[in-house]
């Protein structure tokens, strides 16, 4: 698993979530997406159906909403 931090002037992994230089740090869009998922938990469960059947691992197919 690649590290989460990368120096702007010397990096070797992709993707990284936080970029740093000598003075600042920068979050990537991936960082902010993960932050949103961690701070905003869902409150409602929505069933997903196909042909009036719940999609729950049928034929290796999974879904979420």
PyMOL Python script that loads the backbone (N, CA, C, O; Angstrom):
from pymol import cmd

cmd.read_pdbstr("""\
ATOM      1  N   UNK A   1       0.843  -1.172   0.000  1.00  0.00           N
ATOM      2  CA  UNK A   1       0.000   0.000   0.000  1.00  0.00           C
ATOM      3  C   UNK A   1       0.892   1.240   0.000  1.00  0.00           C
ATOM      4  O   UNK A   1       1.782   1.364   0.841  1.00  0.00           O
ATOM      5  N   UNK A   2       0.663   2.133  -0.915  1.00  0.00           N
ATOM      6  CA  UNK A   2       1.481   3.344  -0.979  1.00  0.00           C
ATOM      7  C   UNK A   2       1.215   4.256   0.223  1.00  0.00           C
ATOM      8  O   UNK A   2       0.154   4.169   0.842  1.00  0.00           O
ATOM      9  N   UNK A   3       2.149   5.110   0.547  1.00  0.00           N
ATOM     10  CA  UNK A   3       1.943   6.030   1.673  1.00  0.00           C
ATOM     11  C   UNK A   3       0.898   7.084   1.337  1.00  0.00           C
ATOM     12  O   UNK A   3       0.588   7.314   0.169  1.00  0.00           O
ATOM     13  N   UNK A   4       0.363   7.716   2.359  1.00  0.00           N
ATOM     14  CA  UNK A   4      -0.645   8.753   2.156  1.00  0.00           C
ATOM     15  C   UNK A   4      -0.035  10.112   1.874  1.00  0.00           C
ATOM     16  O   UNK A   4      -0.680  10.961   1.259  1.00  0.00           O
ATOM     17  N   UNK A   5       1.200  10.335   2.311  1.00  0.00           N
ATOM     18  CA  UNK A   5       1.865  11.619   2.128  1.00  0.00           C
ATOM     19  C   UNK A   5       2.883  11.537   1.003  1.00  0.00           C
ATOM     20  O   UNK A   5       3.522  10.503   0.806  1.00  0.00           O
ATOM     21  N   UNK A   6       3.032  12.635   0.266  1.00  0.00           N
ATOM     22  CA  UNK A   6       4.057  12.713  -0.773  1.00  0.00           C
ATOM     23  C   UNK A   6       4.614  14.125  -0.811  1.00  0.00           C
ATOM     24  O   UNK A   6       3.871  15.096  -0.665  1.00  0.00           O
ATOM     25  N   UNK A   7       5.900  14.239  -1.002  1.00  0.00           N
ATOM     26  CA  UNK A   7       6.518  15.536  -1.177  1.00  0.00           C
ATOM     27  C   UNK A   7       6.313  15.973  -2.617  1.00  0.00           C
ATOM     28  O   UNK A   7       6.493  15.182  -3.543  1.00  0.00           O
ATOM     29  N   UNK A   8       5.940  17.218  -2.804  1.00  0.00           N
ATOM     30  CA  UNK A   8       5.650  17.724  -4.153  1.00  0.00           C
ATOM     31  C   UNK A   8       6.864  17.611  -5.066  1.00  0.00           C
ATOM     32  O   UNK A   8       6.718  17.370  -6.264  1.00  0.00           O
ATOM     33  N   UNK A   9       8.046  17.780  -4.517  1.00  0.00           N
ATOM     34  CA  UNK A   9       9.269  17.755  -5.326  1.00  0.00           C
ATOM     35  C   UNK A   9       9.884  16.375  -5.484  1.00  0.00           C
ATOM     36  O   UNK A   9      10.764  16.196  -6.326  1.00  0.00           O
ATOM     37  N   UNK A  10       9.449  15.394  -4.701  1.00  0.00           N
ATOM     38  CA  UNK A  10      10.057  14.067  -4.782  1.00  0.00           C
ATOM     39  C   UNK A  10       9.026  13.017  -4.389  1.00  0.00           C
ATOM     40  O   UNK A  10       8.854  12.725  -3.205  1.00  0.00           O
ATOM     41  N   UNK A  11       8.350  12.458  -5.363  1.00  0.00           N
ATOM     42  CA  UNK A  11       7.342  11.439  -5.084  1.00  0.00           C
ATOM     43  C   UNK A  11       7.562  10.242  -5.981  1.00  0.00           C
ATOM     44  O   UNK A  11       8.141  10.366  -7.060  1.00  0.00           O
ATOM     45  N   UNK A  12       7.106   9.085  -5.542  1.00  0.00           N
ATOM     46  CA  UNK A  12       7.260   7.892  -6.356  1.00  0.00           C
ATOM     47  C   UNK A  12       5.993   7.051  -6.413  1.00  0.00           C
ATOM     48  O   UNK A  12       5.921   6.117  -7.211  1.00  0.00           O
ATOM     49  N   UNK A  13       5.000   7.351  -5.597  1.00  0.00           N
ATOM     50  CA  UNK A  13       3.781   6.563  -5.563  1.00  0.00           C
ATOM     51  C   UNK A  13       2.616   7.368  -6.118  1.00  0.00           C
ATOM     52  O   UNK A  13       2.626   8.599  -6.085  1.00  0.00           O
ATOM     53  N   UNK A  14       1.632   6.675  -6.620  1.00  0.00           N
ATOM     54  CA  UNK A  14       0.376   7.305  -7.030  1.00  0.00           C
ATOM     55  C   UNK A  14      -0.724   6.304  -6.721  1.00  0.00           C
ATOM     56  O   UNK A  14      -0.531   5.127  -7.025  1.00  0.00           O
ATOM     57  N   UNK A  15      -1.804   6.650  -6.173  1.00  0.00           N
ATOM     58  CA  UNK A  15      -2.167   8.008  -5.748  1.00  0.00           C
ATOM     59  C   UNK A  15      -1.725   8.284  -4.319  1.00  0.00           C
ATOM     60  O   UNK A  15      -1.567   7.363  -3.519  1.00  0.00           O
ATOM     61  N   UNK A  16      -1.534   9.524  -4.014  1.00  0.00           N
ATOM     62  CA  UNK A  16      -1.278   9.981  -2.658  1.00  0.00           C
ATOM     63  C   UNK A  16      -2.419  10.905  -2.264  1.00  0.00           C
ATOM     64  O   UNK A  16      -3.007  11.564  -3.121  1.00  0.00           O
ATOM     65  N   UNK A  17      -2.733  10.959  -0.987  1.00  0.00           N
ATOM     66  CA  UNK A  17      -3.874  11.752  -0.548  1.00  0.00           C
ATOM     67  C   UNK A  17      -3.482  13.135  -0.051  1.00  0.00           C
ATOM     68  O   UNK A  17      -4.286  14.065  -0.111  1.00  0.00           O
ATOM     69  N   UNK A  18      -2.260  13.280   0.438  1.00  0.00           N
ATOM     70  CA  UNK A  18      -1.831  14.571   0.965  1.00  0.00           C
ATOM     71  C   UNK A  18      -0.448  14.889   0.410  1.00  0.00           C
ATOM     72  O   UNK A  18       0.485  14.096   0.544  1.00  0.00           O
ATOM     73  N   UNK A  19      -0.329  16.049  -0.210  1.00  0.00           N
ATOM     74  CA  UNK A  19       0.940  16.504  -0.762  1.00  0.00           C
ATOM     75  C   UNK A  19       1.525  17.550   0.171  1.00  0.00           C
ATOM     76  O   UNK A  19       0.784  18.359   0.731  1.00  0.00           O
ATOM     77  N   UNK A  20       2.828  17.548   0.347  1.00  0.00           N
ATOM     78  CA  UNK A  20       3.500  18.508   1.215  1.00  0.00           C
ATOM     79  C   UNK A  20       4.687  19.123   0.488  1.00  0.00           C
ATOM     80  O   UNK A  20       5.304  18.505  -0.380  1.00  0.00           O
ATOM     81  N   UNK A  21       4.987  20.366   0.872  1.00  0.00           N
ATOM     82  CA  UNK A  21       6.255  20.958   0.470  1.00  0.00           C
ATOM     83  C   UNK A  21       6.908  21.469   1.759  1.00  0.00           C
ATOM     84  O   UNK A  21       6.504  21.054   2.845  1.00  0.00           O
ATOM     85  N   UNK A  22       7.882  22.336   1.672  1.00  0.00           N
ATOM     86  CA  UNK A  22       8.570  22.773   2.883  1.00  0.00           C
ATOM     87  C   UNK A  22       7.715  23.672   3.770  1.00  0.00           C
ATOM     88  O   UNK A  22       8.032  23.859   4.944  1.00  0.00           O
ATOM     89  N   UNK A  23       6.633  24.232   3.222  1.00  0.00           N
ATOM     90  CA  UNK A  23       5.847  25.197   3.991  1.00  0.00           C
ATOM     91  C   UNK A  23       4.381  24.823   4.171  1.00  0.00           C
ATOM     92  O   UNK A  23       3.768  25.243   5.152  1.00  0.00           O
ATOM     93  N   UNK A  24       3.805  24.057   3.270  1.00  0.00           N
ATOM     94  CA  UNK A  24       2.361  23.813   3.280  1.00  0.00           C
ATOM     95  C   UNK A  24       2.040  22.349   3.021  1.00  0.00           C
ATOM     96  O   UNK A  24       2.892  21.565   2.602  1.00  0.00           O
ATOM     97  N   UNK A  25       0.781  22.009   3.285  1.00  0.00           N
ATOM     98  CA  UNK A  25       0.257  20.694   2.899  1.00  0.00           C
ATOM     99  C   UNK A  25      -1.013  20.912   2.090  1.00  0.00           C
ATOM    100  O   UNK A  25      -1.731  21.890   2.300  1.00  0.00           O
ATOM    101  N   UNK A  26      -1.286  20.003   1.173  1.00  0.00           N
ATOM    102  CA  UNK A  26      -2.413  20.119   0.268  1.00  0.00           C
ATOM    103  C   UNK A  26      -3.163  18.794   0.233  1.00  0.00           C
ATOM    104  O   UNK A  26      -2.565  17.754  -0.041  1.00  0.00           O
ATOM    105  N   UNK A  27      -4.457  18.818   0.505  1.00  0.00           N
ATOM    106  CA  UNK A  27      -5.271  17.617   0.370  1.00  0.00           C
ATOM    107  C   UNK A  27      -5.709  17.450  -1.077  1.00  0.00           C
ATOM    108  O   UNK A  27      -6.067  18.427  -1.734  1.00  0.00           O
ATOM    109  N   UNK A  28      -5.683  16.226  -1.576  1.00  0.00           N
ATOM    110  CA  UNK A  28      -6.165  15.959  -2.929  1.00  0.00           C
ATOM    111  C   UNK A  28      -7.687  15.778  -2.892  1.00  0.00           C
ATOM    112  O   UNK A  28      -8.256  15.650  -1.808  1.00  0.00           O
ATOM    113  N   UNK A  29      -8.351  15.765  -4.040  1.00  0.00           N
ATOM    114  CA  UNK A  29      -9.788  15.477  -4.040  1.00  0.00           C
ATOM    115  C   UNK A  29     -10.116  14.144  -3.368  1.00  0.00           C
ATOM    116  O   UNK A  29     -11.142  14.033  -2.697  1.00  0.00           O
ATOM    117  N   UNK A  30      -9.261  13.127  -3.536  1.00  0.00           N
ATOM    118  CA  UNK A  30      -9.485  11.842  -2.862  1.00  0.00           C
ATOM    119  C   UNK A  30      -9.507  12.003  -1.344  1.00  0.00           C
ATOM    120  O   UNK A  30     -10.302  11.360  -0.659  1.00  0.00           O
ATOM    121  N   UNK A  31      -8.647  12.849  -0.830  1.00  0.00           N
ATOM    122  CA  UNK A  31      -8.610  13.105   0.614  1.00  0.00           C
ATOM    123  C   UNK A  31      -9.946  13.665   1.080  1.00  0.00           C
ATOM    124  O   UNK A  31     -10.490  13.217   2.089  1.00  0.00           O
ATOM    125  N   UNK A  32     -10.479  14.642   0.350  1.00  0.00           N
ATOM    126  CA  UNK A  32     -11.725  15.280   0.768  1.00  0.00           C
ATOM    127  C   UNK A  32     -12.920  14.340   0.622  1.00  0.00           C
ATOM    128  O   UNK A  32     -13.865  14.433   1.405  1.00  0.00           O
ATOM    129  N   UNK A  33     -12.901  13.449  -0.346  1.00  0.00           N
ATOM    130  CA  UNK A  33     -13.965  12.446  -0.470  1.00  0.00           C
ATOM    131  C   UNK A  33     -13.945  11.524   0.744  1.00  0.00           C
ATOM    132  O   UNK A  33     -14.990  11.262   1.339  1.00  0.00           O
ATOM    133  N   UNK A  34     -12.762  11.029   1.118  1.00  0.00           N
ATOM    134  CA  UNK A  34     -12.662  10.157   2.277  1.00  0.00           C
ATOM    135  C   UNK A  34     -13.055  10.885   3.558  1.00  0.00           C
ATOM    136  O   UNK A  34     -13.663  10.292   4.449  1.00  0.00           O
ATOM    137  N   UNK A  35     -12.711  12.157   3.652  1.00  0.00           N
ATOM    138  CA  UNK A  35     -13.087  12.949   4.819  1.00  0.00           C
ATOM    139  C   UNK A  35     -14.605  13.074   4.909  1.00  0.00           C
ATOM    140  O   UNK A  35     -15.169  12.972   5.999  1.00  0.00           O
ATOM    141  N   UNK A  36     -15.270  13.292   3.778  1.00  0.00           N
ATOM    142  CA  UNK A  36     -16.734  13.382   3.771  1.00  0.00           C
ATOM    143  C   UNK A  36     -17.365  12.072   4.221  1.00  0.00           C
ATOM    144  O   UNK A  36     -18.310  12.083   5.009  1.00  0.00           O
ATOM    145  N   UNK A  37     -16.859  10.951   3.737  1.00  0.00           N
ATOM    146  CA  UNK A  37     -17.402   9.656   4.149  1.00  0.00           C
ATOM    147  C   UNK A  37     -17.195   9.422   5.647  1.00  0.00           C
ATOM    148  O   UNK A  37     -18.040   8.801   6.292  1.00  0.00           O
ATOM    149  N   UNK A  38     -16.090   9.906   6.207  1.00  0.00           N
ATOM    150  CA  UNK A  38     -15.823   9.660   7.623  1.00  0.00           C
ATOM    151  C   UNK A  38     -16.648  10.542   8.545  1.00  0.00           C
ATOM    152  O   UNK A  38     -16.929  10.159   9.681  1.00  0.00           O
ATOM    153  N   UNK A  39     -17.039  11.718   8.071  1.00  0.00           N
ATOM    154  CA  UNK A  39     -17.763  12.647   8.943  1.00  0.00           C
ATOM    155  C   UNK A  39     -19.261  12.695   8.683  1.00  0.00           C
ATOM    156  O   UNK A  39     -19.996  13.252   9.498  1.00  0.00           O
ATOM    157  N   UNK A  40     -19.733  12.136   7.590  1.00  0.00           N
ATOM    158  CA  UNK A  40     -21.156  12.160   7.256  1.00  0.00           C
ATOM    159  C   UNK A  40     -21.670  10.741   7.074  1.00  0.00           C
ATOM    160  O   UNK A  40     -21.578  10.153   5.997  1.00  0.00           O
ATOM    161  N   UNK A  41     -22.207  10.217   8.151  1.00  0.00           N
ATOM    162  CA  UNK A  41     -22.719   8.848   8.093  1.00  0.00           C
ATOM    163  C   UNK A  41     -24.152   8.858   7.594  1.00  0.00           C
ATOM    164  O   UNK A  41     -24.925   9.758   7.922  1.00  0.00           O
ATOM    165  N   UNK A  42     -24.498   7.867   6.811  1.00  0.00           N
ATOM    166  CA  UNK A  42     -25.856   7.772   6.295  1.00  0.00           C
ATOM    167  C   UNK A  42     -26.865   7.485   7.395  1.00  0.00           C
ATOM    168  O   UNK A  42     -26.536   6.846   8.395  1.00  0.00           O
ATOM    169  N   UNK A  43     -28.084   7.954   7.212  1.00  0.00           N
ATOM    170  CA  UNK A  43     -29.134   7.733   8.206  1.00  0.00           C
ATOM    171  C   UNK A  43     -30.278   6.900   7.659  1.00  0.00           C
ATOM    172  O   UNK A  43     -31.107   6.414   8.429  1.00  0.00           O
ATOM    173  N   UNK A  44     -30.340   6.727   6.361  1.00  0.00           N
ATOM    174  CA  UNK A  44     -31.432   5.979   5.745  1.00  0.00           C
ATOM    175  C   UNK A  44     -30.873   4.829   4.917  1.00  0.00           C
ATOM    176  O   UNK A  44     -29.808   4.945   4.311  1.00  0.00           O
ATOM    177  N   UNK A  45     -31.605   3.718   4.899  1.00  0.00           N
ATOM    178  CA  UNK A  45     -31.248   2.579   4.065  1.00  0.00           C
ATOM    179  C   UNK A  45     -32.230   2.542   2.907  1.00  0.00           C
ATOM    180  O   UNK A  45     -33.445   2.539   3.107  1.00  0.00           O
ATOM    181  N   UNK A  46     -31.700   2.514   1.712  1.00  0.00           N
ATOM    182  CA  UNK A  46     -32.521   2.485   0.507  1.00  0.00           C
ATOM    183  C   UNK A  46     -32.291   1.152  -0.178  1.00  0.00           C
ATOM    184  O   UNK A  46     -31.156   0.810  -0.510  1.00  0.00           O
ATOM    185  N   UNK A  47     -33.353   0.400  -0.392  1.00  0.00           N
ATOM    186  CA  UNK A  47     -33.179  -0.883  -1.075  1.00  0.00           C
ATOM    187  C   UNK A  47     -33.026  -0.656  -2.575  1.00  0.00           C
ATOM    188  O   UNK A  47     -33.653   0.233  -3.152  1.00  0.00           O
ATOM    189  N   UNK A  48     -32.201  -1.458  -3.178  1.00  0.00           N
ATOM    190  CA  UNK A  48     -31.968  -1.380  -4.621  1.00  0.00           C
ATOM    191  C   UNK A  48     -32.509  -2.662  -5.228  1.00  0.00           C
ATOM    192  O   UNK A  48     -32.139  -3.763  -4.817  1.00  0.00           O
ATOM    193  N   UNK A  49     -33.373  -2.511  -6.195  1.00  0.00           N
ATOM    194  CA  UNK A  49     -34.013  -3.687  -6.787  1.00  0.00           C
ATOM    195  C   UNK A  49     -33.787  -3.734  -8.292  1.00  0.00           C
ATOM    196  O   UNK A  49     -33.562  -2.720  -8.952  1.00  0.00           O
ATOM    197  N   UNK A  50     -33.856  -4.946  -8.795  1.00  0.00           N
ATOM    198  CA  UNK A  50     -33.792  -5.200 -10.232  1.00  0.00           C
ATOM    199  C   UNK A  50     -34.817  -6.281 -10.519  1.00  0.00           C
ATOM    200  O   UNK A  50     -34.724  -7.381  -9.974  1.00  0.00           O
ATOM    201  N   UNK A  51     -35.773  -5.992 -11.349  1.00  0.00           N
ATOM    202  CA  UNK A  51     -36.880  -6.918 -11.628  1.00  0.00           C
ATOM    203  C   UNK A  51     -37.600  -7.310 -10.341  1.00  0.00           C
ATOM    204  O   UNK A  51     -37.921  -8.479 -10.130  1.00  0.00           O
ATOM    205  N   UNK A  52     -37.852  -6.317  -9.479  1.00  0.00           N
ATOM    206  CA  UNK A  52     -38.554  -6.495  -8.206  1.00  0.00           C
ATOM    207  C   UNK A  52     -37.846  -7.443  -7.238  1.00  0.00           C
ATOM    208  O   UNK A  52     -38.496  -8.001  -6.354  1.00  0.00           O
ATOM    209  N   UNK A  53     -36.549  -7.638  -7.378  1.00  0.00           N
ATOM    210  CA  UNK A  53     -35.760  -8.439  -6.444  1.00  0.00           C
ATOM    211  C   UNK A  53     -34.636  -7.558  -5.896  1.00  0.00           C
ATOM    212  O   UNK A  53     -34.010  -6.793  -6.630  1.00  0.00           O
ATOM    213  N   UNK A  54     -34.396  -7.686  -4.590  1.00  0.00           N
ATOM    214  CA  UNK A  54     -33.282  -6.934  -4.007  1.00  0.00           C
ATOM    215  C   UNK A  54     -31.959  -7.401  -4.601  1.00  0.00           C
ATOM    216  O   UNK A  54     -31.738  -8.596  -4.793  1.00  0.00           O
ATOM    217  N   UNK A  55     -31.087  -6.445  -4.886  1.00  0.00           N
ATOM    218  CA  UNK A  55     -29.753  -6.771  -5.402  1.00  0.00           C
ATOM    219  C   UNK A  55     -28.846  -6.959  -4.193  1.00  0.00           C
ATOM    220  O   UNK A  55     -28.434  -5.986  -3.563  1.00  0.00           O
ATOM    221  N   UNK A  56     -28.543  -8.190  -3.877  1.00  0.00           N
ATOM    222  CA  UNK A  56     -27.690  -8.515  -2.722  1.00  0.00           C
ATOM    223  C   UNK A  56     -26.715  -9.624  -3.105  1.00  0.00           C
ATOM    224  O   UNK A  56     -26.791 -10.734  -2.579  1.00  0.00           O
ATOM    225  N   UNK A  57     -25.819  -9.326  -4.004  1.00  0.00           N
ATOM    226  CA  UNK A  57     -24.797 -10.287  -4.368  1.00  0.00           C
ATOM    227  C   UNK A  57     -25.237 -11.280  -5.421  1.00  0.00           C
ATOM    228  O   UNK A  57     -24.615 -12.332  -5.565  1.00  0.00           O
ATOM    229  N   UNK A  58     -26.273 -10.984  -6.149  1.00  0.00           N
ATOM    230  CA  UNK A  58     -26.724 -11.895  -7.202  1.00  0.00           C
ATOM    231  C   UNK A  58     -25.720 -11.872  -8.345  1.00  0.00           C
ATOM    232  O   UNK A  58     -25.372 -10.806  -8.852  1.00  0.00           O
ATOM    233  N   UNK A  59     -25.269 -13.021  -8.739  1.00  0.00           N
ATOM    234  CA  UNK A  59     -24.312 -13.166  -9.844  1.00  0.00           C
ATOM    235  C   UNK A  59     -23.064 -12.281  -9.637  1.00  0.00           C
ATOM    236  O   UNK A  59     -22.505 -11.744 -10.593  1.00  0.00           O
ATOM    237  N   UNK A  60     -22.648 -12.147  -8.381  1.00  0.00           N
ATOM    238  CA  UNK A  60     -21.468 -11.337  -8.084  1.00  0.00           C
ATOM    239  C   UNK A  60     -21.713  -9.840  -8.182  1.00  0.00           C
ATOM    240  O   UNK A  60     -20.757  -9.064  -8.185  1.00  0.00           O
ATOM    241  N   UNK A  61     -22.970  -9.412  -8.262  1.00  0.00           N
ATOM    242  CA  UNK A  61     -23.310  -7.995  -8.400  1.00  0.00           C
ATOM    243  C   UNK A  61     -23.722  -7.448  -7.046  1.00  0.00           C
ATOM    244  O   UNK A  61     -24.605  -7.996  -6.387  1.00  0.00           O
ATOM    245  N   UNK A  62     -23.077  -6.364  -6.635  1.00  0.00           N
ATOM    246  CA  UNK A  62     -23.408  -5.681  -5.393  1.00  0.00           C
ATOM    247  C   UNK A  62     -23.698  -4.233  -5.721  1.00  0.00           C
ATOM    248  O   UNK A  62     -23.170  -3.699  -6.696  1.00  0.00           O
ATOM    249  N   UNK A  63     -24.525  -3.596  -4.923  1.00  0.00           N
ATOM    250  CA  UNK A  63     -24.859  -2.199  -5.165  1.00  0.00           C
ATOM    251  C   UNK A  63     -25.064  -1.486  -3.843  1.00  0.00           C
ATOM    252  O   UNK A  63     -25.401  -2.103  -2.833  1.00  0.00           O
ATOM    253  N   UNK A  64     -24.861  -0.201  -3.863  1.00  0.00           N
ATOM    254  CA  UNK A  64     -25.154   0.629  -2.694  1.00  0.00           C
ATOM    255  C   UNK A  64     -25.653   1.973  -3.183  1.00  0.00           C
ATOM    256  O   UNK A  64     -25.378   2.389  -4.308  1.00  0.00           O
ATOM    257  N   UNK A  65     -26.391   2.641  -2.317  1.00  0.00           N
ATOM    258  CA  UNK A  65     -26.919   3.960  -2.669  1.00  0.00           C
ATOM    259  C   UNK A  65     -26.789   4.889  -1.490  1.00  0.00           C
ATOM    260  O   UNK A  65     -27.177   6.054  -1.577  1.00  0.00           O
TER     261      UNK A  65
END
""", "prot")
cmd.dss("prot")
cmd.show_as("cartoon", "prot")
cmd.util.cbc("prot")
cmd.orient("prot")
